Amino acid sequence: MAKRAVQKYVYSFGNGKADGRGDMKDLLGGKGAGLAEMTNLKIPVPAGFTITTEACNEYFKAGKKYPPNMWEEVLDNLKKVEKAIGMKFGDSVNPFLVSVRSGAKFSMPGMMDTVLNLGLNETTINALIKKTGNERFVYDAYRRLITMFGSIVMGIDRQRFEKALEEMKEKKGARLDTDLTADDLKSLVEEFKVIYKKGTGEDFPSDPIEQLKKAINAVFGSWFGDRAVKYRRLHGIPDNLGTACNVQAMVFGNIGENSGTGVGFTRDPSTGKKRFFAECLINAQGEDVVAGIRTPLHIDELKKRLPKAYSELDKIYKKLEKHYTDMLDIEFTVQEGKLYMLQTRVGKRTAASALKIAIDMVKEKLIDKKTAVLRIDPQQLDQLLHPMIDPKAQINVIAKGLPASPGAAVGKVVFTADDAERAAEKGEKVILVRTETSPEDVGGMHAAQGILTARGGMTSHAAVVARGMGKCCVAGCGAININEVQRYFTANDLIIKEGDYIT
């Protein structure tokens, strides 16, 4: 009798070769398929591997147990990554760190989980300090790991870590995270470990393999997390698809002033104009841009500060758009001047943008007319009737921000997603006002007429999700100060309370 082939649950990519391809989204998820395709196109992608959506579905069917041989495949593929980059995971001399990211078949920006910097412990910290000569960077990576692992994997309220960080900045007179010294971050790490122990009753895990396993479980688990389920309901995505899980060697945008990270769209996602629409942060990690924690810089800043990396990025985004024949959303990191691509996927866009891009791509002979028509979602077309402020109306401008998603909206001010949902149920029109939106706010964003944030840029999750929903969104409005506890915000000398109307 013929022997049954063993099910393959893990697909590797790196060094210009990938087991998978771009058309394997069902199995590898959008992110994994994109990483495989970019690797095959000889675009610089850090080595890694993708655990399939099938593995995720089997995991849930078996009561949160891995399918047979999956874990062995993970360890084998980890060795392949070690070989590809010439370093060892958890090593005392030449260690590397990994990221673990979700990636479903359909793009769900920010709705599932990511954990960065896995593999840090006292041994690897000392080795990395020796290797990089940069103590500040290593402790910055460690405090980020404890925050992400603590909140995402172990369920500790992220605000507890954020509060300790803000208190440290205040104490040291630091305006930005980057103003904190190595010693500041070192004592912050100790504080974070105490928060972790109080929250979980156990010490922060020092075994890199244990960290990796728990992070994979968290990514699988996030498929049925509240925000992911809510997003799927709103967008008609079935529950039985599962998410893939991407494990990848880390590259660092927070290693110094010759490093950075960014997110871009190959065309303007609001208007469809043929221009590179991107934002970056210098000396930061990718999550800082998409999470809207810091308001990013225009991509020209990268061109000015790291011209060689920018020139390579310019060539790559054009090559990718030509290859995929569509407008793409890309993520990249520059580590000490060297560019790496971390993601490519078809970009979310407004209806006006979708129309312009489809027409332009026919003119550019990238797609035919039939494809252009199929690219337009009929439900999105009513967005073209976006409300706008009457140009003749007398208006009192109280603050300005970034036009993250077009349109106009009027409503009562609310400060939480739950309040927005409750108000919508009563038929009230509201504007959701947040310091920065997080993926948990998706229900409130859907319920609100418009969204206003004090921080974050045009490529933050809030902006991407709002554009996909056709919601008006003003992001990075630095002129407003929000007091979420007492439920008001100030704009210059004005005080706007919860329940007040704004446009």
TACOR-V747483 format. One record per residue. N is the residue number from 1. PHI is phi in whole degrees, 0 to 359 (* if undefined). NEAR is the number of other C-alpha atoms within 12 Angstrom. Layout:
n = {N & N}
phi = {PHI & PHI}
near = {NEAR & NEAR}
This chain:
n = {1 & 2 & 3 & 4 & 5 & 6 & 7 & 8 & 9 & 10 & 11 & 12 & 13 & 14 & 15 & 16 & 17 & 18 & 19 & 20 & 21 & 22 & 23 & 24 & 25 & 26 & 27 & 28 & 29 & 30 & 31 & 32 & 33 & 34 & 35 & 36 & 37 & 38 & 39 & 40 & 41 & 42 & 43 & 44 & 45 & 46 & 47 & 48 & 49 & 50 & 51 & 52 & 53 & 54 & 55 & 56 & 57 & 58 & 59 & 60 & 61 & 62 & 63 & 64 & 65 & 66 & 67 & 68 & 69 & 70 & 71 & 72 & 73 & 74 & 75 & 76 & 77 & 78 & 79 & 80 & 81 & 82 & 83 & 84 & 85 & 86 & 87 & 88 & 89 & 90 & 91 & 92 & 93 & 94 & 95 & 96 & 97 & 98 & 99 & 100 & 101 & 102 & 103 & 104 & 105 & 106 & 107 & 108 & 109 & 110 & 111 & 112 & 113 & 114 & 115 & 116 & 117 & 118 & 119 & 120 & 121 & 122 & 123 & 124 & 125 & 126 & 127 & 128 & 129 & 130 & 131 & 132 & 133 & 134 & 135 & 136 & 137 & 138 & 139 & 140 & 141 & 142 & 143 & 144 & 145 & 146 & 147 & 148 & 149 & 150 & 151 & 152 & 153 & 154 & 155 & 156 & 157 & 158 & 159 & 160 & 161 & 162 & 163 & 164 & 165 & 166 & 167 & 168 & 169 & 170 & 171 & 172 & 173 & 174 & 175 & 176 & 177 & 178 & 179 & 180 & 181 & 182 & 183 & 184 & 185 & 186 & 187 & 188 & 189 & 190 & 191 & 192 & 193 & 194 & 195 & 196 & 197 & 198 & 199 & 200 & 201 & 202 & 203 & 204 & 205 & 206 & 207 & 208 & 209 & 210 & 211 & 212 & 213 & 214 & 215 & 216 & 217 & 218 & 219 & 220 & 221 & 222 & 223 & 224 & 225 & 226 & 227 & 228 & 229 & 230 & 231 & 232 & 233 & 234 & 235 & 236 & 237 & 238 & 239 & 240 & 241 & 242 & 243 & 244 & 245 & 246 & 247 & 248 & 249 & 250 & 251 & 252 & 253 & 254 & 255 & 256 & 257 & 258 & 259 & 260 & 261 & 262 & 263 & 264 & 265 & 266 & 267 & 268 & 269 & 270 & 271 & 272 & 273 & 274 & 275 & 276 & 277 & 278 & 279 & 280 & 281 & 282 & 283 & 284 & 285 & 286 & 287 & 288 & 289 & 290 & 291 & 292 & 293 & 294 & 295 & 296 & 297 & 298 & 299 & 300 & 301 & 302 & 303 & 304 & 305 & 306 & 307 & 308 & 309 & 310 & 311 & 312 & 313 & 314 & 315 & 316 & 317 & 318 & 319 & 320 & 321 & 322 & 323 & 324 & 325 & 326 & 327 & 328 & 329 & 330 & 331 & 332 & 333 & 334 & 335 & 336 & 337 & 338 & 339 & 340 & 341 & 342 & 343 & 344 & 345 & 346 & 347 & 348 & 349 & 350 & 351 & 352 & 353 & 354 & 355 & 356 & 357 & 358 & 359 & 360 & 361 & 362 & 363 & 364 & 365 & 366 & 367 & 368 & 369 & 370 & 371 & 372 & 373 & 374 & 375 & 376 & 377 & 378 & 379 & 380 & 381 & 382 & 383 & 384 & 385 & 386 & 387 & 388 & 389 & 390 & 391 & 392 & 393 & 394 & 395 & 396 & 397 & 398 & 399 & 400 & 401 & 402 & 403 & 404 & 405 & 406 & 407 & 408 & 409 & 410 & 411 & 412 & 413 & 414 & 415 & 416 & 417 & 418 & 419 & 420 & 421 & 422 & 423 & 424 & 425 & 426 & 427 & 428 & 429 & 430 & 431 & 432 & 433 & 434 & 435 & 436 & 437 & 438 & 439 & 440 & 441 & 442 & 443 & 444 & 445 & 446 & 447 & 448 & 449 & 450 & 451 & 452 & 453 & 454 & 455 & 456 & 457 & 458 & 459 & 460 & 461 & 462 & 463 & 464 & 465 & 466 & 467 & 468 & 469 & 470 & 471 & 472 & 473 & 474 & 475 & 476 & 477 & 478 & 479 & 480 & 481 & 482 & 483 & 484 & 485 & 486 & 487 & 488 & 489 & 490 & 491 & 492 & 493 & 494 & 495 & 496 & 497 & 498 & 499 & 500 & 501 & 502 & 503}
phi = {* & 295 & 282 & 288 & 297 & 286 & 297 & 265 & 251 & 229 & 241 & 265 & 211 & 153 & 54 & 77 & 228 & 223 & 290 & 258 & 218 & 293 & 267 & 253 & 300 & 303 & 267 & 260 & 73 & 298 & 294 & 297 & 295 & 295 & 295 & 296 & 296 & 297 & 299 & 295 & 276 & 63 & 271 & 294 & 232 & 300 & 298 & 182 & 206 & 242 & 270 & 287 & 297 & 298 & 299 & 298 & 296 & 295 & 302 & 289 & 299 & 271 & 70 & 63 & 237 & 295 & 293 & 306 & 72 & 298 & 296 & 297 & 297 & 301 & 294 & 297 & 287 & 296 & 296 & 298 & 296 & 304 & 294 & 296 & 252 & 68 & 225 & 237 & 290 & 78 & 286 & 271 & 243 & 230 & 276 & 229 & 248 & 233 & 251 & 235 & 230 & 281 & 184 & 276 & 300 & 259 & 296 & 228 & 307 & 74 & 276 & 237 & 258 & 223 & 233 & 253 & 67 & 292 & 113 & 275 & 205 & 301 & 293 & 288 & 299 & 298 & 296 & 290 & 295 & 299 & 291 & 264 & 66 & 230 & 296 & 300 & 301 & 295 & 288 & 295 & 296 & 291 & 293 & 292 & 299 & 298 & 298 & 292 & 296 & 298 & 278 & 278 & 279 & 254 & 76 & 284 & 299 & 302 & 301 & 295 & 287 & 299 & 296 & 297 & 295 & 297 & 296 & 296 & 298 & 297 & 299 & 265 & 66 & 265 & 279 & 247 & 304 & 292 & 279 & 285 & 274 & 301 & 295 & 300 & 292 & 298 & 288 & 294 & 301 & 297 & 297 & 297 & 295 & 293 & 301 & 298 & 295 & 297 & 283 & 241 & 79 & 220 & 288 & 297 & 296 & 261 & 275 & 303 & 292 & 295 & 302 & 298 & 299 & 294 & 291 & 299 & 301 & 294 & 295 & 302 & 299 & 291 & 300 & 255 & 291 & 307 & 291 & 293 & 297 & 299 & 298 & 296 & 299 & 294 & 248 & 64 & 264 & 292 & 283 & 272 & 282 & 74 & 245 & 277 & 226 & 256 & 250 & 218 & 301 & 285 & 242 & 242 & 268 & 249 & 266 & 156 & 287 & 261 & 231 & 183 & 209 & 195 & 225 & 212 & 241 & 289 & 218 & 292 & 287 & 268 & 249 & 87 & 302 & 280 & 208 & 287 & 252 & 215 & 225 & 214 & 227 & 270 & 56 & 209 & 259 & 309 & 299 & 298 & 284 & 288 & 283 & 74 & 291 & 239 & 279 & 284 & 260 & 295 & 301 & 301 & 296 & 293 & 301 & 287 & 273 & 229 & 300 & 294 & 295 & 296 & 298 & 292 & 299 & 301 & 294 & 293 & 295 & 291 & 297 & 294 & 297 & 294 & 291 & 273 & 48 & 202 & 286 & 244 & 250 & 235 & 235 & 215 & 224 & 249 & 249 & 46 & 87 & 261 & 273 & 229 & 263 & 248 & 195 & 216 & 204 & 297 & 278 & 288 & 210 & 283 & 297 & 299 & 295 & 301 & 297 & 297 & 298 & 300 & 295 & 298 & 290 & 293 & 300 & 278 & 62 & 276 & 224 & 267 & 295 & 298 & 299 & 301 & 296 & 293 & 285 & 267 & 279 & 305 & 296 & 285 & 298 & 292 & 297 & 295 & 266 & 315 & 296 & 220 & 286 & 302 & 302 & 275 & 293 & 276 & 237 & 246 & 284 & 260 & 194 & 235 & 222 & 268 & 283 & 288 & 210 & 285 & 120 & 217 & 212 & 233 & 181 & 283 & 285 & 229 & 247 & 227 & 297 & 299 & 296 & 297 & 294 & 296 & 296 & 297 & 298 & 272 & 83 & 273 & 263 & 227 & 247 & 274 & 249 & 224 & 298 & 211 & 273 & 244 & 304 & 297 & 276 & 305 & 295 & 292 & 295 & 294 & 283 & 281 & 283 & 201 & 231 & 232 & 235 & 280 & 236 & 101 & 243 & 283 & 247 & 292 & 305 & 302 & 295 & 297 & 293 & 299 & 298 & 298 & 271 & 73 & 264 & 293 & 218 & 249 & 248 & 55 & 273 & 296 & 284 & 258 & 242 & 255 & 249 & 289 & 290 & 270 & 60 & 206 & 226 & 249 & 228 & 56 & 261 & 273 & 248 & 249 & 264 & 303 & 96 & 289 & 272 & 224 & 243}
near = {3 & 4 & 5 & 6 & 6 & 12 & 16 & 26 & 35 & 38 & 41 & 45 & 42 & 38 & 27 & 23 & 28 & 35 & 30 & 36 & 28 & 31 & 20 & 26 & 31 & 25 & 37 & 45 & 41 & 41 & 48 & 51 & 43 & 42 & 52 & 45 & 37 & 39 & 34 & 26 & 25 & 22 & 33 & 32 & 41 & 43 & 46 & 47 & 45 & 52 & 52 & 45 & 41 & 32 & 39 & 43 & 30 & 26 & 30 & 25 & 15 & 13 & 13 & 18 & 21 & 27 & 28 & 17 & 18 & 28 & 24 & 18 & 26 & 34 & 23 & 20 & 33 & 39 & 24 & 29 & 35 & 30 & 19 & 25 & 26 & 19 & 27 & 26 & 39 & 33 & 25 & 23 & 20 & 24 & 34 & 43 & 43 & 40 & 44 & 42 & 47 & 45 & 46 & 47 & 36 & 35 & 36 & 39 & 41 & 35 & 38 & 41 & 43 & 43 & 44 & 43 & 46 & 45 & 46 & 43 & 36 & 25 & 22 & 33 & 38 & 24 & 28 & 34 & 27 & 18 & 19 & 23 & 16 & 22 & 26 & 31 & 38 & 38 & 36 & 41 & 43 & 42 & 39 & 39 & 41 & 45 & 41 & 38 & 45 & 40 & 28 & 32 & 39 & 31 & 22 & 25 & 21 & 25 & 18 & 25 & 31 & 26 & 18 & 27 & 35 & 21 & 21 & 28 & 22 & 17 & 15 & 20 & 16 & 18 & 16 & 19 & 33 & 29 & 22 & 27 & 24 & 24 & 20 & 31 & 31 & 27 & 22 & 36 & 34 & 25 & 27 & 38 & 33 & 23 & 32 & 33 & 19 & 18 & 25 & 20 & 15 & 15 & 20 & 37 & 29 & 23 & 21 & 32 & 24 & 20 & 34 & 39 & 31 & 27 & 39 & 47 & 37 & 35 & 42 & 42 & 35 & 38 & 41 & 28 & 26 & 20 & 28 & 38 & 28 & 28 & 34 & 29 & 18 & 21 & 21 & 13 & 20 & 20 & 25 & 20 & 30 & 41 & 49 & 49 & 50 & 52 & 46 & 49 & 41 & 40 & 37 & 42 & 38 & 38 & 34 & 28 & 23 & 30 & 35 & 43 & 49 & 53 & 46 & 47 & 43 & 40 & 35 & 34 & 43 & 42 & 28 & 30 & 25 & 26 & 21 & 29 & 33 & 38 & 40 & 45 & 43 & 39 & 38 & 38 & 44 & 46 & 42 & 37 & 41 & 43 & 37 & 40 & 32 & 38 & 34 & 39 & 33 & 26 & 34 & 23 & 23 & 36 & 24 & 17 & 25 & 30 & 21 & 20 & 33 & 34 & 21 & 24 & 37 & 29 & 18 & 31 & 37 & 25 & 22 & 34 & 30 & 19 & 23 & 26 & 29 & 40 & 44 & 39 & 41 & 41 & 40 & 48 & 45 & 44 & 33 & 25 & 31 & 28 & 35 & 40 & 46 & 44 & 42 & 42 & 43 & 34 & 39 & 44 & 44 & 42 & 34 & 32 & 36 & 40 & 32 & 29 & 39 & 35 & 28 & 24 & 31 & 21 & 14 & 17 & 16 & 21 & 25 & 19 & 19 & 13 & 20 & 25 & 19 & 15 & 30 & 27 & 23 & 14 & 16 & 24 & 20 & 17 & 31 & 25 & 16 & 24 & 20 & 17 & 16 & 12 & 9 & 7 & 9 & 8 & 12 & 11 & 14 & 20 & 27 & 22 & 26 & 31 & 32 & 42 & 43 & 38 & 32 & 28 & 30 & 27 & 29 & 30 & 37 & 44 & 39 & 37 & 32 & 22 & 29 & 36 & 27 & 20 & 28 & 25 & 17 & 12 & 15 & 22 & 32 & 40 & 41 & 55 & 50 & 42 & 35 & 41 & 40 & 35 & 35 & 30 & 35 & 42 & 37 & 41 & 48 & 39 & 34 & 41 & 41 & 45 & 56 & 51 & 48 & 36 & 39 & 41 & 45 & 45 & 54 & 46 & 43 & 53 & 47 & 47 & 44 & 45 & 42 & 38 & 37 & 42 & 42 & 42 & 49 & 45 & 44 & 39 & 35 & 29 & 25 & 30 & 28 & 33 & 22 & 21 & 13 & 14 & 24 & 27 & 36 & 24 & 24 & 17 & 12 & 18 & 22 & 29 & 24 & 29 & 25 & 23 & 21 & 31 & 33}
